[in-house]
Amino acid sequence: MVVHEREPFNAEPPRAALAGRRRTPVDAFYSRNHGPIPDIEPAAWRLRVDGLVTRALELSLKDLRGQFETVEVQATLQCAGNRRAGLVAVRDIPGEDPWGPGATSTACWSGVRLADVLDAAGLRPQAAHIAFEAPDVSRLADPPQPYGSSIPTAKALGPEVLLAWAMNGGPLPRVHGGPLRALVPGWIGARSVKWLTHVTARAQPSGNYFQAVAYRVLPAEADPRQPGPADGISLGPITLNCDFLYPDDGAHLPPGETGITGYALAGDDRTVARVDVSLDGGRSWRQAALDRPDSPWTWQHWRTTLVLPVGDTEVIARAWDCTGAVMPESPVHLWNPKGYANNSWARIRVLCR
């Protein structure tokens, strides 16, 4: 893993660990944290469901397994800071980890539908948002506070949104949110809150720092040290994105025919329609072969074969989604003070001799 920070622990896999794998092994799955990883005893853990409901619930893992249908969802999670390094190359972003393209991973998740639990609690009509709370206290917040977030009720009631206790067929590891985490497919990973202990139905979005202040795209001229609540654009659905998995940036290769592979992800319930690859700065493009997604919520892998010339070559990739939207060319126009949502054309350089 490429470790960006030890405390809090933040790490991403290298491209090679993701290449050729539709599902990411647990030990290669990226890890994004905002504070110390809590140590929770599963037998003593409880989930509180309250707020704008007709009856508050307190549920153990045994209750969740016994009272609700267990389902599986294959889904890709992606950090809002994925590919931030491309924005850092435009202008420095102090205090933020320079994530590469590996803050993206895919797993098969098992648990219960959040909609079923909310139905058991009896949502009131005015419940427009569902808030998540966890016990990990983050000093990134001002003042320090436990991590929290929220999503609109319309998303929370989707059949893909889970309270998950298993990952790739095994118990949810502590580093990935065990014993229970929220899983919000198609949305930035920050909304899939780990170590979940509290679900609250609300009329307004969560007031937690990580919903009200952080995870917002601020104007380029804004001071990220003094953001106010509701400043900028709150991040929800993942932006259309793609990147390379093979070869790696800076690779030394023999000239001639070379297989090129990568991933693409459209976010929310959109799919990727096309991926193009260029060797001449975008003057001409070759359309890559694109795998079908394993579910509406997973990435799609793509591949092509290019004839690489002798010397230093830049390879570029861009994706289109099912609405006809395409990734923008330059990170210059996407730069923001927190380094979120870089979905500019993916670029690697290779040297062939």
Secondary structure as GFF3:
##gff-version 3
##sequence-region A 1 353
A	DSSP	beta_strand	2	6	.	.	.	ID=ss1
A	DSSP	beta_strand	9	12	.	.	.	ID=ss2
A	DSSP	alpha_helix	15	18	.	.	.	ID=ss3
A	DSSP	three_ten_helix	26	28	.	.	.	ID=ss4
A	DSSP	beta_strand	47	51	.	.	.	ID=ss5
A	DSSP	beta_strand	57	59	.	.	.	ID=ss6
A	DSSP	alpha_helix	61	67	.	.	.	ID=ss7
A	DSSP	beta_strand	70	78	.	.	.	ID=ss8
A	DSSP	alpha_helix	84	88	.	.	.	ID=ss9
A	DSSP	beta_strand	104	113	.	.	.	ID=ss10
A	DSSP	alpha_helix	114	121	.	.	.	ID=ss11
A	DSSP	beta_strand	129	138	.	.	.	ID=ss12
A	DSSP	beta_strand	145	152	.	.	.	ID=ss13
A	DSSP	alpha_helix	153	156	.	.	.	ID=ss14
A	DSSP	beta_strand	162	167	.	.	.	ID=ss15
A	DSSP	beta_strand	170	171	.	.	.	ID=ss16
A	DSSP	three_ten_helix	174	176	.	.	.	ID=ss17
A	DSSP	beta_strand	181	183	.	.	.	ID=ss18
A	DSSP	three_ten_helix	189	191	.	.	.	ID=ss19
A	DSSP	beta_strand	198	202	.	.	.	ID=ss20
A	DSSP	alpha_helix	209	212	.	.	.	ID=ss21
A	DSSP	beta_strand	216	217	.	.	.	ID=ss22
A	DSSP	beta_strand	233	234	.	.	.	ID=ss23
A	DSSP	beta_strand	241	246	.	.	.	ID=ss24
A	DSSP	beta_strand	252	253	.	.	.	ID=ss25
A	DSSP	beta_strand	256	265	.	.	.	ID=ss26
A	DSSP	beta_strand	272	278	.	.	.	ID=ss27
A	DSSP	beta_strand	286	287	.	.	.	ID=ss28
A	DSSP	beta_strand	289	290	.	.	.	ID=ss29
A	DSSP	beta_strand	300	308	.	.	.	ID=ss30
A	DSSP	beta_strand	311	321	.	.	.	ID=ss31
A	DSSP	three_ten_helix	331	333	.	.	.	ID=ss32
A	DSSP	beta_strand	346	352	.	.	.	ID=ss33
###
